[in-house]
Amino acid sequence: MPSILGSNIGYPYSICVISKGVTKYHVPVAPSILYHYTNFDSFKNIISSKSLFLSSLLNTNDRLEMVWLIKIVEEEIRRRNSNIFLEITLETLKAFLYKPYYVSFSELKDDINQWTKYGNNGQGVSIGFSSKSFPFNKKLPLIGYCFDTREAVSLLKIDYAEKRMIKEINCILENVIKEKISPSEAAFCISKMSFTCKHYAWSSEKEWRIVWVPIALGAENFFDLKVGQEQKILAPKEIITANGEKKEICEMKFHPTDIAEVIIGPKNHIEIQEVEKVLTENGYDIKNTTRVFYSNSPLQ
């Protein structure tokens, strides 16, 4: 049975364009700056450690995020005549237990909803990262062992278009029925799609993600990841949160020049000079690289 794992399947399906029977792929281009909203204490921790912290995708604000796509697959399989290969695909998909880690950004620089949900109700900050500082894979990350660890981390645009998702899923299922791909390969592809599929209700967030799938060397061992001279993602570790809960995270190092700007939240009454002091004391160049601004959002 032919393999599809080296083919173009693996790109986010939102960039698949079919013209005159030919499938073309266009990689989405990230905005020059991507914004990470957070509270002020976390901001200081990010600045001093020069690290972003990737959390498990299984613990997101959308509790159904990882299973929502599986429900769509179930519905599409039910619409067809019974097929043993499709049933195997579904069972294999449900059995996969990948543990992707991610950190979220928004295209939106100074957005009321982002401030409310993620910026401590406007009392936090928005950190603007230069997207060029994330020279990651533009395909969905590979899962399992591979020789180039950089293929396990991706900068991806989130897709909220259910019709496109269904079309892509149906394409995969048809290939299973025609025995062009195996059920395990189909489950592999669909499971990766779940990293970037969200319900339309979240579409206003205009989200991008860095997604990191640690590459196993045996049962419990993982690679660290180094990209270029500075960036590095450390293997998962367990921490205890402020409220006493256990949480698994991965730490991604960055360079001070990767932060282009910092926006002070609309309900954060700290002075620009205080934020600049935090930056300067930790090696950031506030004159030439990292600028600080007040929010213009009308959040009260």
BALUM-645256 format. One line per 3 residues: number of its first residue (from 1); for each residue z, x, y of N, C-alpha, C. Coordinates in steps of 0.001 Angstrom, whole numbers, plus 524288, in hexadecimal, padded with zeros to 5 digits. Layout:
<rs>
NUM	Z/X/Y/Z/X/Y/Z/X/Y  ...
</rs>
This chain:
<rs>
1	80000/80350/7FB4F/80000/80000/80000/80000/80372/804E1  7FC68/802A7/80889/7FC13/8060D/80D25/80108/805D1/81069  8024E/80A24/812DC/806E7/80A55/81637/80562/8095D/81BDB
4	808D3/806AC/81EB7/807EC/805C1/8244A/80B9C/808F7/827A1  80EF3/80C10/82531/81315/80E8D/82831/81111/81294/82C09  80C64/8149C/82B20/80A3B/81861/82ECB/80672/815E6/83297
7	805F6/810BF/83276/8022D/80E0B/835C1/80495/80C8E/83AEF  801C6/80950/83DEC/803AF/807BB/8430D/807FA/803A4/842CB  808F6/80166/83E32/80D60/7FDDA/83DD4/81240/80109/83EEA
10	8156C/7FF36/8425D/819E4/80242/84426/81A07/8026F/84A08  8158E/80175/84C83/815A2/800A4/85221/817E1/7FB3F/8532C  81A8D/7FA80/8579E/81C21/7F543/85901/8175D/7F1B2/85911
13	817C5/7ED38/85687/81347/7E9CC/855D4/8115D/7E784/85AF4  8147E/7E79E/85EFF/812E2/7E56F/86403/80E6B/7E87F/86674  80D53/7ED1E/86474/80926/7F041/866B8/8045B/7F05E/86337
16	80442/7ECE2/85F5D/7FFC3/7EC7D/85BDE/7FBCA/7E8C0/85E48  7F706/7EA89/85F26/7F2E1/7E753/86169/7EE49/7E731/85DA4  7ECAB/7E27D/85C23/7E849/7E1F5/8588F/7E382/7E02D/85BA5
19	7DF6B/7E35C/85BAF/7DAA6/7E22B/85E8A/7D5F6/7E312/85B04  7D2DF/7DEEB/85A2A/7CE31/7DF3A/856E1/7CF75/7E171/85178  7D3E7/7DFAE/84F7E/7D565/7E13E/84A3E/7D7C8/7E69D/849CE
22	7D864/7E952/84E37/7DA9A/7EE95/84E22/7E014/7EE6C/8507D  7E3D9/7F085/84DAC/7E931/7F0B1/84F8E/7EA1C/7F5AF/852A8  7EBC3/7F509/85781/7ECD9/7F983/85AD9/7F2A1/7F981/85C4D
25	7F4C2/7FE1E/85D14/7FA40/7FEA0/85E68/7FAD0/80168/863A5  7FE0C/7FF22/866EA/7FF18/8017B/86BFF/804FA/80226/86C8E  806BC/806E5/86D4F/80C4E/807F0/86DBA/80E37/80650/87323
28	8122F/802EE/87381/8143A/80166/878A0/81634/80625/87BA4  81519/80637/8809E/816E1/80A7E/883F7/81BE1/808C3/886B5  81FFA/80BB9/8860F/824F4/80A5D/8887C/824A8/80B1A/88E61
31	8277B/807E7/89162/827DA/808CE/89708/82A03/80E47/8980F  82921/81042/89CB4/82ADE/81598/89DE5/830C9/8161E/89D87  83399/811DA/89EAC/8394D/811E8/89E49/83B16/80D3E/89B05
34	83EA9/80E34/89775/84114/80A1B/89451/846EB/80A00/89593  8491B/80543/895F7/84E69/804A8/89801/8524A/80316/893C5  856AA/805D8/893C5/85AE8/804CA/89018/85F96/802D7/89339
37	860F6/7FDD8/8928E/86551/7FB74/8955F/86A60/7FC48/89250  86E94/7FD8D/89515/87387/7FE80/8926C/8780D/7FDF3/89645  87CDB/7FE07/89443/88161/7FDD2/897C1/88275/80343/899FA
40	885F0/8038D/89DC6/88692/8087F/8A09B/88936/80CB4/89D4A  88CF2/80B36/89A03/88F7B/80F11/896A2/88B96/81171/892CF  88843/80E23/89090/88445/8101A/88CF4/88067/81399/88FD1
43	87F24/81228/894AC/87BAB/8156C/897DE/87DE4/81AEC/89868  882EB/81B4A/899B1/8855A/82071/89A5B/8854D/82385/89540  88609/820CD/890F3/885E8/8235C/88BD4/88070/8255F/88A8E
46	87C78/82225/88BC1/87707/823B5/88AE3/875AE/8287D/88E2E  8774F/82857/89320/87614/82CA1/896BA/878C5/831B2/89519  87DC3/83166/893C6/880B0/8362B/89278/87F10/83877/88D34
49	87DE6/83513/8896E/87C66/836F9/88437/87698/83835/883D8  873A0/83654/887C5/86DE3/836CB/887A7/86BC6/834A5/88284  86DBC/83001/8813F/86C57/82D87/87C49/86BCF/827A7/87CF6
52	86809/8256F/87A23/867D0/81FD3/87955/869D5/81EC7/873D8  86C1D/81A27/87317/86E85/818F6/86E13/86B9A/8147B/86B76  86953/815A4/866F5/86635/811D8/86410/869BB/80EE1/86049
55	86962/809AF/86073/86C8D/80658/85D0E/86942/8042A/858A3  86BDB/80237/854A0/8691C/7FFD7/85041/86645/7FAF1/85208  86165/7FA67/8505E/85E55/7F5CD/851B9/8607D/7F0EE/84F13
58	863FD/7F1A9/84B50/86669/7ED39/848A5/86AB0/7EAC1/84BF5  86C10/7ED3E/85057/87039/7EB3A/853B8/86E2E/7EA52/85937  86A21/7E705/859BB/867B4/7E61C/85ED0/86999/7E109/86139
61	867F2/7E028/86624/8697C/7DB5D/868D1/866DF/7D689/86680  862A2/7D733/863BF/86011/7D2E7/860FF/86187/7D360/85B3F  8654B/7D02C/85985/86770/7D0C1/85440/86365/7CFF1/84FFD
64	85F45/7CD0E/8511D/85B53/7CBF0/84D23/856BB/7CFB4/84D5A  8573C/7D3C4/85093/852B0/7D710/851A2/85034/7D963/84CBD  8535D/7DB85/84940/85130/7DE1B/844A6/84F76/7DA47/8406B
67	8515C/7D56C/8409B/84FF0/7D1A3/83C85/84C05/7CD9A/83E70  84B29/7CD6A/84388/847A5/7C976/845B7/84229/7CA06/84386  8403E/7CED4/84343/83AFC/7CFBD/84147/83AA1/7CE68/83B7A
70	83EC8/7CF6A/83895/83ED0/7CE15/83302/83E36/7C839/83249  840A4/7C52C/835AC/84017/7BF7A/83558/83A70/7BDD3/83640  837C3/7C074/839D2/83239/7BF50/83AB4/82F1C/7C095/835CD
73	8304C/7C4FD/83354/82D97/7C67A/82E7E/82E75/7C259/82A4B  8333C/7C084/829C4/8346F/7BC70/825E4/8312C/7B78F/826DE  830C8/7B602/82BCC/82DC1/7B157/82D20/827FE/7B211/82BE0
76	825E2/7B6AF/82D03/82056/7B7A9/82BF9/81F37/7B7ED/8261E  822D8/7B9E8/82315/82222/7BA0B/81D65/8225A/7B48A/81B23  825E4/7B146/81D21/8264B/7ABD9/81B40/82149/7A8D1/81C36
79	81E65/7AA32/82040/81992/7A76F/82183/81540/7A88E/81D94  815E2/7AC8B/81A80/811E1/7AE19/816C0/8134A/7AC38/81143  80F5A/7AC6D/80DDA/81061/7AB56/80860/813D6/7AFA3/8062B
82	816DF/7AE3F/80240/81A70/7B1FD/7FFDF/81781/7B6DF/7FE14  819AD/7BB63/7FF79/8173A/7C05B/7FE13/81B8A/7C44C/7FCEF  81B5F/7C686/7F83A/81F95/7CA05/7F69A/82004/7CEC4/7FA29
85	81B93/7D0AE/7FC2A/81BB4/7D549/7FF89/81E5C/7D417/804C2  81D7E/7CF4E/806C1/8200F/7CDCC/80BA3/825EB/7CD34/80AD3  8276D/7CB0C/80660/82CFC/7CA77/8053B/82F9F/7CFD0/804CE
88	82CF2/7D37E/8025E/82F13/7D8C9/801F0/82F80/7DB45/8075A  82B89/7DA4A/80AA5/82BA8/7DC54/81002/83079/7DA6C/812E1  83189/7D553/8127C/835FB/7D306/8153A/83B23/7D53B/81336
91	83BB0/7D58D/80E18/8408B/7D794/80BD8/84155/7DD51/80D39  83D0F/7E044/80D47/83D6B/7E5CB/80EBF/83F03/7E658/81472  83CC7/7E307/817C8/83E0A/7E31C/81D5A/843D5/7E205/81E35
94	845E5/7DE21/81B76/84B6A/7DCBB/81C0B/84F00/7E10E/81A0E  84D12/7E40A/81648/8504F/7E81E/813E8/85086/7ED16/8172E  84CA6/7EDC8/81AAF/84C99/7F288/81DE1/8515E/7F29C/82175
97	85408/7F6FB/821A8/8589B/7F77D/82505/857FB/7FC46/82886  85413/7FC1A/82BE7/8534C/8005D/82F96/85748/7FFE8/833FC  858E5/80447/83601/85CD0/80456/83A29/85A95/80701/83EFC
100	8571D/8045A/841BA/85501/806AE/84681/85914/806AA/84ADC  858CC/80A92/84E2E/85C26/80AE6/852C9/858AF/80AA5/857A2  85AC4/80881/85BCF/85770/807A6/8605C/85A96/807EB/86561
103	857C4/808C0/869A1/859EA/80818/86ED6/855C9/80538/871FD  8577E/80180/87528/853E3/7FE0A/877EF/85333/7FF93/87DA4  84E88/7FE65/87F8C/84D24/7FF10/8850B/84A32/7FA33/886CA
106	849A2/7F99D/88BD7/8468B/7F558/88DFE/84298/7F78B/891DA  83E2A/7F4D4/89246/83A65/7F634/89655/83C70/7F4B0/89BB7  8406D/7F158/89BDC/84243/7EF03/8A0BA/84654/7F27C/8A35F
109	8453D/7F3E1/8A835/8487A/7F79C/8AB11/84D91/7F545/8AD0B  84D5F/7F09B/8AF0F/851D8/7EE59/8B1D7/851D4/7E879/8B0D9  8532E/7E6F5/8AC14/85273/7E196/8AA47/857B3/7DECC/8A997
112	85812/7DA15/8ABB2/85CF8/7D721/8AB79/85ED1/7D652/8A5E1  85B43/7D4B4/8A26F/85CCC/7D3AC/89D05/85EB0/7D89B/89A47  85C15/7DCF9/89B4B/85DC7/7E1E3/898F0/86329/7E380/89AF6
115	86401/7E2C9/8A009/86921/7E404/8A23A/86D54/7E0A2/89FB2  86C2C/7DB9E/89F14/8700D/7D7FD/89CFB/87160/7D933/89749  86D59/7DA24/89417/86E2E/7DADB/88E76/87019/7E050/88D06
118	86DEB/7E448/88F8A/86ED7/7E99E/88DBF/8714C/7ED35/891D4  87149/7EB9A/896BF/87352/7EEDB/89AF8/8789A/7ED25/89CE3  87BF0/7EB5A/8993F/88149/7E9C5/89A95/88152/7E5BC/89EF7
121	87DE0/7E1E1/89E5A/87D70/7DD9E/8A231/87C8F/7DFAF/8A7BA  87954/7E3B9/8A818/877F2/7E5DA/8AD36/87B8A/7EA16/8AF2E  87FB2/7EB47/8AC3B/88365/7EF4A/8ADF0/88227/7F4AB/8ABA5
124	87DFC/7F4FA/8A891/87C86/7F9E3/8A616/8783D/7FCB1/8A901  874F9/7FF79/8A60E/87093/8024D/8A851/86BD5/801B5/8A4C7  8674C/802D1/8A701/8626C/8030F/8A40E/86072/808AD/8A465
127	85FBE/80B24/89FDD/85E01/8109A/89FB2/85829/810B2/89EA2  85531/812EF/8A22F/84F89/8132A/8A194/84DD1/81843/89F14  84C02/817F2/89A33/84A27/81C91/8975B/84440/81D11/897E4
130	84266/821C0/898C0/83CC8/822BF/898B2/83ACC/82211/89325  83708/81E94/8926A/83510/81D96/88D1E/8324D/82261/88ADE  83077/825DF/88E3F/82DF2/82AAB/88C5D/831DA/82E44/889A3
133	836D9/82D4F/88A89/83AD6/8308D/88809/83BEB/82EDD/8826D  83923/82ABD/880A3/839BA/828E5/87B44/83493/829BB/87858  83358/82E8A/876CF/82E48/82FAC/87451/82E4C/82E47/86E87
136	82FA7/82955/86D70/83051/827CD/86808/82B64/8255C/865C8  82B8A/8249A/860BA/82781/821E1/85DD4/8268F/81C7F/86036  82199/81ACB/860A5/82061/815A3/862C9/81F81/81193/85E7F
139	81F7C/8135A/85995/81F4B/80FAB/8553D/824D7/80E0A/853D7  8253D/80A12/85080/82A51/808C0/84E63/82C3A/80D54/84B1C  83156/80E6A/84B31/83354/8130F/84882/83295/812C9/842A6
142	8317F/81755/84058/83126/817A0/83AB0/8368E/816ED/83853  836AB/814ED/83395/83B8F/813FC/830DC/83B89/8172C/82BD9  83FD2/819D9/82ACC/84012/81D00/8261E/83EFB/822AD/8275C
145	83DFB/825C1/8236F/83D3C/82B61/82437/837D0/82C88/8265D  83771/82FDC/82A4B/8326E/831D6/82C23/83347/83766/82E17  82F13/83A56/82E9C/82F93/83FD9/82FE8/83072/840BE/835B9
148	82E89/83D3D/83904/82F24/83DC8/83EA5/83328/839CD/84075  837D8/83B7B/841C8/83C04/837D6/8432C/83AD6/834D0/84823  83748/836C4/84B63/835F6/833FF/85034/8337C/82EB4/84F15
151	8314E/82E09/84A6A/82EE3/82912/8490C/832F1/824DD/847EB  837E5/82649/847E9/83C06/82286/846CE/83E3E/8200D/84BC0  83C51/821A3/85058/83E3A/81F70/8553D/83997/81DC6/85893
154	83A2B/81948/85B27/835CE/81718/85E2C/837B9/814AE/8633D  83458/814BE/86730/83522/811C0/86BF9/83180/80D16/86B9D  833B4/80865/86B60/830A2/803C0/86A18/83181/7FF50/86DEF
157	82D52/7FC7F/86EFB/82D99/7F7C7/87227/82ED0/7F321/86E9D  8326E/7EFD2/87045/833E1/7EB42/86D28/82FCC/7E6FD/86DCC  82E90/7E465/8697E/82AB0/7E031/8697F/82D6C/7DAFC/86893
160	82C1F/7D72C/86BCE/82E9D/7D20A/86B82/82AC7/7CDBC/869F3  825F5/7CF24/8688E/821D3/7CB48/86797/821B9/7C9BB/861D5  823D8/7C534/8609E/82457/7C382/85B30/81F0D/7C2BC/85892
163	81B29/7C0D9/85B73/81602/7BFF9/85918/813AA/7C511/85723  81446/7C93A/85A2F/8123F/7CE4C/8587E/81536/7D04D/853B7  81A50/7CF62/853B4/81D70/7D0FE/84F36/81B97/7CE43/84A43
166	81AC9/7C926/84AA9/81917/7C61D/8461F/813C1/7C7F5/8444A  8104F/7C924/847FD/80B14/7CAFF/84699/80B61/7D024/843A2  80EA6/7D3AC/8457A/80F40/7D8BD/842E2/811B5/7D81D/83D7C
169	815A2/7D4BD/83D1F/81829/7D3C7/8380F/8144B/7D17C/83435  81135/7CDBA/835F5/80D50/7CB57/83285/80949/7CF4F/830AD  807D8/7D2DE/8341F/8042E/7D701/832A2/80678/7DA50/82E3C
172	80B70/7DBAC/82EB9/80E0A/7DEC7/82AB0/80E73/7DBBC/82596  80FF1/7D6BA/825F5/81086/7D38B/8213A/80B4F/7D2C5/81E72  8071C/7D214/82175/801EF/7D180/81F11/80065/7D674/81C21
175	801C8/7DAF1/81E49/800A5/7DFDC/81B9C/803C2/7E067/81691  80869/7DE0D/81676/80B79/7DE05/8119F/808D4/7DA98/80D89  80731/7D5E8/80F2A/80499/7D249/80B8F/7FFAC/7D4B6/80948
178	7FCB6/7D76B/80C90/7F7D7/7D9E6/80AC7/7F8D9/7DF12/807F0  7FDD6/7E071/80770/7FF7B/7E53B/804C0/7FD45/7EA2A/80749  7FC8C/7E9E4/80C76/7FAE9/7EE88/80F5E/7FF94/7F202/810A9
181	8041F/7EF9A/810FD/808F4/7F288/811C4/80D11/7F060/80E0E  81107/7F376/80D0A/81528/7F1CD/80975/81945/7EE9E/80C5D  81C56/7EB70/8098E/8209F/7E89C/80C15/82474/7EC38/80EDE
184	82581/7F0C5/80C9D/82934/7F45C/80F1E/82703/7F686/81439  821E9/7F795/81466/81F7B/7F96D/8193E/81F8B/7F526/81D60  81E9B/7F04D/81BBB/81EC6/7EBEB/81F64/82442/7EB45/821A1
187	8282A/7EB88/81E3D/82D93/7EB0D/82002/82F01/7EF83/823B0  82D04/7F41F/82290/82DDC/7F8BF/825D3/82BDC/7F7C1/82B5F  8270F/7F5CC/82BC3/824A9/7F4D8/830E2/82780/7F08D/833E2
190	828C2/7EC48/8312E/82B53/7E7E6/833CE/830C9/7E975/8359A  83386/7EC83/83273/838CB/7EE26/833FA/838A2/7F167/838F5  834A3/7F4A9/83996/83421/7F7C2/83E5D/832DF/7F44A/84313
193	82FD2/7F024/84220/82EA2/7EC8B/84665/83399/7EA23/8489A  83784/7E960/8453F/83C55/7E6DA/84706/83F2A/7EA14/84B26  83DE5/7EF28/84B9D/84059/7F26C/84F9C/83EB7/7F0CD/8551B
196	83A17/7EE71/8559C/837F7/7ED60/85AD3/836B0/7E7A4/85BC5  83831/7E43A/85836/8371F/7DEA3/858DA/83BF3/7DBDD/85AE5  83B5A/7D900/85F1D/83FA4/7D5D2/86113/83D9A/7D06C/8627B
199	8411A/7CCB4/86256/83FC1/7C758/863B3/83E27/7C70E/86972  83AAA/7C355/86A96/838A0/7C2C3/86FEC/83D01/7C1D8/873E5  84169/7BFBE/87229/845C3/7BEB0/875B9/847A7/7C3A7/87880
202	8467E/7C83C/8763A/84821/7CD2C/87889/843D1/7CFBD/87BC8  83F70/7CD2A/87C69/83AD4/7CFB7/87EB1/83B94/7D174/8845C  83F10/7CED7/88737/83FDA/7D043/88CB7/84244/7D5B0/88D4F
205	84459/7D7D7/88918/846E4/7DCF8/88970/84301/7E17A/889D7  83E1D/7E08A/88825/83A14/7E4A6/88851/83C37/7E9CC/8861E  83DD1/7E97C/88140/840B4/7EDC5/87ECE/83D31/7F1E4/87C48
208	83EEA/7F6B4/87CB3/83CEA/7FB1F/879AB/8417E/7FD69/876AC  8404D/7FFF8/8724B/84472/8024F/86F2C/842F5/807C0/86D49  846D5/80B1C/86D0F/84665/80FB8/869C3/848D3/80E35/86490
211	845C6/80E7F/8606B/8479E/80D17/85B2E/84798/811FD/857C9  84BF8/812F8/85551/84CB3/817B6/85224/84E6D/81621/84CB5  84B51/81783/848C8/84CB7/8167B/8435B/84E34/81BB0/840E2
214	85344/81CB1/84022/854DF/821B2/83DDC/8523E/822A3/8389E  85099/82772/837D3/84DC7/828C0/83311/85191/82AF9/82F11  851D7/8287C/82A98/855B0/829FC/826A9/853FD/82EC1/8238F
217	857B6/83221/82282/8570C/83663/81EBD/85B29/83574/81A8B  859E5/83239/816C3/85DD4/8308F/81310/86069/82BA0/81506  864D6/82A3D/812D4/8672F/82520/813CC/869BA/824A4/81926
220	86C97/828AB/81AE2/86FC8/82806/81F8F/86EA4/82C00/823D4  86ABA/82F4C/82317/869B7/83377/826E0/86515/83226/82A58  86570/833AC/82F51/86155/8326E/83306/85FF3/83737/8364A
223	85AFE/8375E/837D6/85946/83B5D/83B81/85B39/83A16/840FE  85C67/83E1B/84404/85C61/83D8A/849AB/856AD/83E0A/84B4D  8557D/83C7E/8501D/85015/83CA7/851F5/84FD1/83F8B/8571D
226	84C50/8434D/85781/84B75/84612/85C64/845DD/84542/85E1F  8452E/843C1/8630B/83FFF/842F9/86545/83F8A/84686/869FF  83BC1/84A0E/869FA/83B40/84DB2/86E4C/83FE6/85167/86E76
229	84169/8530B/87317/8459E/856D7/873A9/84AEF/85451/8748D  84AFB/84F80/87695/84FEB/84D43/87842/851AE/8488C/8750C  84E1C/844E4/87417/84FC1/84000/871BA/8513E/840AD/86C0C
232	85547/83E0D/86A90/85715/83E6B/86536/859FE/8396C/863D9  858D4/83740/85F54/85BB4/832B9/85D66/85F11/83489/858E0  86418/833A3/85958/867BF/8355E/8555C/8685B/83136/8512A
235	86981/832E0/84C6E/86A1D/82F4F/84806/86E6B/82B53/84923  86E31/826B9/846A9/87200/82294/847B1/877A3/82463/846EE  87B0F/8224E/84A49/880A3/8235C/849B0/883A5/81E6A/84B04
238	88858/81E0A/84900/88B97/81971/849E3/88F63/81A7F/84E53  88FD7/816B9/851E8/8938E/81726/85635/89712/81256/85639  89B50/812AF/85916/89ECB/80E3A/859E3/89E1D/80C6F/85F84
241	89C9D/80785/86047/89BAF/80576/86584/8A0D9/8047A/86851  8A080/80325/86D59/8A529/80234/87084/8A87D/7FDC0/86E5E  8A5F0/7F9F1/86BCE/8A8E9/7F58E/86995/8AA69/7F670/863DD
244	8A9ED/7FB56/86213/8ABC4/7FCB1/85CDA/8A7F6/7FBCA/8586C  8A32A/7FA3D/859A2/89F50/7F93A/8558F/89C6F/7FE3A/8540E  89AF7/7FE89/84F03/897D3/802ED/84D34/89215/801D8/84E5E
247	88F50/805D8/8502D/889D4/80538/85194/886EA/80A40/8504F  8823C/809B2/84E1E/87F0D/80E40/84CDB/87B02/80F17/85127  87A9B/813DA/85315/876E3/81513/8573D/87412/81A35/85609
250	86FBB/81B09/858BA/86D1D/8201E/858D6/86CD7/821CD/85E8B  86D6F/826C9/85F7D/86D6F/828E2/864CD/86842/82B93/865EA  865A8/82A0B/86A35/860BA/82C6A/86BBD/86171/82F8D/870BE
253	860D0/834A3/87063/86165/83812/874E5/85C95/837BC/8786F  85D6B/83866/87D97/85908/8389D/8813F/85A23/83CC6/8855B  85636/83DEB/8888E/856BB/841D1/88CB7/857D2/83EFB/891DE
256	85AE6/84144/8956A/85C07/83EAF/89A6E/8572D/83CF3/89D6F  852DC/83FD0/89CF8/84E1B/83E56/89FD4/84B89/8396D/89D9D  84D65/83780/8991F/84B21/832CC/896C8/84CAF/82DD5/899B4
259	850E1/82E18/89CC8/85293/82986/89FCB/85026/829C7/8A538  84CDF/825E0/8A663/84A10/825C9/8AB60/84D2B/82317/8AFAC  85031/81F1B/8AE34/85326/81C43/8B22B/857B3/8194B/8AFBE
262	85B60/817FB/8B311/85FDD/814D0/8B185/86067/8106B/8B57A  860BD/80B90/8B389/8615E/80703/8B6F2/866F7/8050C/8B671  869BC/804AF/8BAC4/86F15/802A9/8BAC1/86EE0/7FCB7/8BAC2
265	871B4/7FA46/8B728/87185/7F49B/8B67D/87308/7F194/8BB58  8711C/7ECAF/8BBCF/871F6/7E98E/8C087/877AE/7E819/8C17D  87AF1/7E84D/8BD6B/88081/7E713/8BE13/883EC/7EBE9/8BD4B
268	88167/7F066/8BD1B/88435/7F559/8BCA2/884F1/7F788/8C224  889CB/7F7FD/8C3D6/88ADF/7F971/8C947/88BA4/7FF4F/8CA0B  88A44/80256/8C629/88ABE/807FE/8C6A6/886B0/80A0D/8CA86
271	88807/80E30/8CD48/8847B/81085/8D113/88072/81401/8CE5A  87BD0/8145D/8D0BA/877BB/817C5/8CE9B/879BF/81D5C/8CDFF  87CDF/81F25/8D1D0/87ECC/82483/8D1AD/88223/8258C/8CCD3
274	88504/82195/8CB06/88846/8224C/8C662/884EC/822EB/8C180  880B4/81FDD/8C12B/87D25/82054/8BCB8/87A63/82599/8BCEB  878C2/8272D/8C197/87630/82C43/8C22C/879D6/830B6/8C09D
277	87EDB/83017/8C1B3/882A8/8341A/8C03F/88303/834A1/8BA51  88320/83025/8B795/88343/83039/8B1DA/87E79/83312/8AFBF  879FC/831F1/8B20B/87522/8346B/8B04F/87527/83A4A/8B165
280	87683/83BB7/8B629/8766C/8413D/8B7BB/87A25/84485/8B470  87ECB/8427B/8B379/882B4/84560/8B06E/880EE/84658/8AAD6  87D1A/8434C/8A90F/87B3A/843D7/8A3B2/875C5/8463A/8A35A
283	873FF/84899/8A7BA/86F2D/84B9F/8A78A/86A2C/848AF/8A8C2  86A8B/84416/8AB3B/865E2/84115/8ACA9/8645A/8425D/8B245  85F4D/84296/8B348/85D38/843FF/8B86A/85C1F/83F00/8BB7E
286	85FC8/83D85/8BEF6/85F46/83893/8C1CB/85B80/838F6/8C662  859E0/83DA6/8C7D0/8563B/83E44/8CC2C/8508F/83DEA/8CA6E  84F6C/83FEE/8C5D8/849F6/84051/8C42E/8488E/83D17/8BF5D
289	84C5E/83BAC/8BC31/84B1A/83935/8B72F/84D8B/833DA/8B67C  852A9/83379/8B71D/85582/82EA5/8B5EB/8577B/82C22/8BAEF  85501/827DD/8BC8B/85682/82522/8C15A/85A17/82080/8C01D
292	85D80/81F32/8C3C1/86130/81ADC/8C311/8601B/816B8/8C72F  85FEF/811BE/8C578/85EC9/80D65/8C8FF/8629E/808ED/8C804  86328/80598/8CBE7/865F7/800AC/8CB30/86237/7FC8C/8C91A
295	86445/7F8F3/8C60B/8612F/7F487/8C433/85FD1/7F0E9/8C8B8  85B3A/7EE87/8C864/859A9/7EA77/8CC1B/859F9/7E50D/8C9AB  85C43/7E4BA/8C50C/85CB3/7DFBF/8C24E/8607C/7DC25/8C52B
298	85F46/7D70A/8C575/862AD/7D354/8C82E/86737/7D15F/8C4DC  86868/7D3EC/8C080/86CAD/7D22E/8BD1F/871CB/7D224/8C025  87487/7CDB4/8BFEB/87979/7CD21/8C2C5/87E0C/7CCCE/8BEF8
</rs>
